[in-house]
Amino acid sequence: GYTDYTSVKGSSAPVFNYELWEPGYTDWANVKVTTTGNLALKYTMRITAEGTVSELGDVVDVYYAPSEIAQPATRPADLATTGLTRLGTLSEVLAGTITVNDTLIPGSNTEDFATIALHMQETAGNEFQDKSVGSSFSIQILATQYTYEEDSFDDQYDLNAEYPNVVLATTLSSMTQAIDNAVDGETIDAAGATMGQLTKTFTKDVTVKNATFEAGNGLRNCYANADVVFEDCTFKGATYGAHFDGGNGSVTFKNCEFYGWNSFGSTLTGVTFENCTFHESTNGYGCIRFYQEGTVKNCTFGSDFHWIDAAKDDISITLTGNTGIDASYLFNNGTRTGVVWTLDGTDISSSVGTH
């Protein structure tokens, strides 16, 4: 069979990568979906755009086949003659009105094959000149339980299993676009991509995963007007690793790595760090500055880390289960009063000095 497959697992590389679309142009990809688990699953396959989608998406057709079809040696007059079926326009597919769904059953079929082609209609006119449908496109696979295994009653206990609400964003432009278009409960997955400084206002409860933000600052001039979570991310900056100026929501960091000064504005309802690692930046900054309630739990601090500051009166900062930190790292910034410091369940407020 055909063996030149495009991997979509844990990859930030685009599957379709072409900017100069013109009538008749075709981009072809073969995809293999596999499972190594022992439970049946159903999956859906999506095409996601990296960048702005214009009306050019209305004249680019998406063709699909649930099988491995090798690209013909010569250009076919009609893609339908190759075994592919037209799903609709790229705009329709990107909007989610057309989806591709299938199942994988351990012991029966543990791998599926698909062929996807993007084709610009030959009839597209000059009005589409200089238009863009996004600089590149990726294929995203979402999976959940399938009604196959049985319990004491039947095989329907997985009937209402829902796909995870995940959007792929592997560039800074697609990340900012995903944040702008987010809905509550959505996860934005960068698939390990490294991108520049993020400056954004969050208005929905979202989780950002698997991203490295690295530039002059990692995060800078950000606002959280919702409950925002960063998971498995890295923040690197010459000065700031992560900096939220404020907002009326909260920020939580899980399994993240920080290089630099991390500061969080006073209007936030709280900031939490869980299982994170902290270092100084290239110019010697390595600290956390709290202007509101803060929790630091099960984190690791490098020997080059400098301090944790309370920069507002009458807030509480809780530190528990951390490695490489003790009271000598902790300061009330200036003449702060009423700050409650708790270290591993012990109130140490009276022993924390000023900085």
Order of alpha helices (4+ residues) and beta strands (2+ residues): beta-beta-beta-beta-alpha-beta-beta-beta-beta-alpha-beta-beta-beta-beta-beta-beta-beta-beta-beta-beta-beta-beta-beta-beta-beta-beta-beta-beta-beta-beta-beta
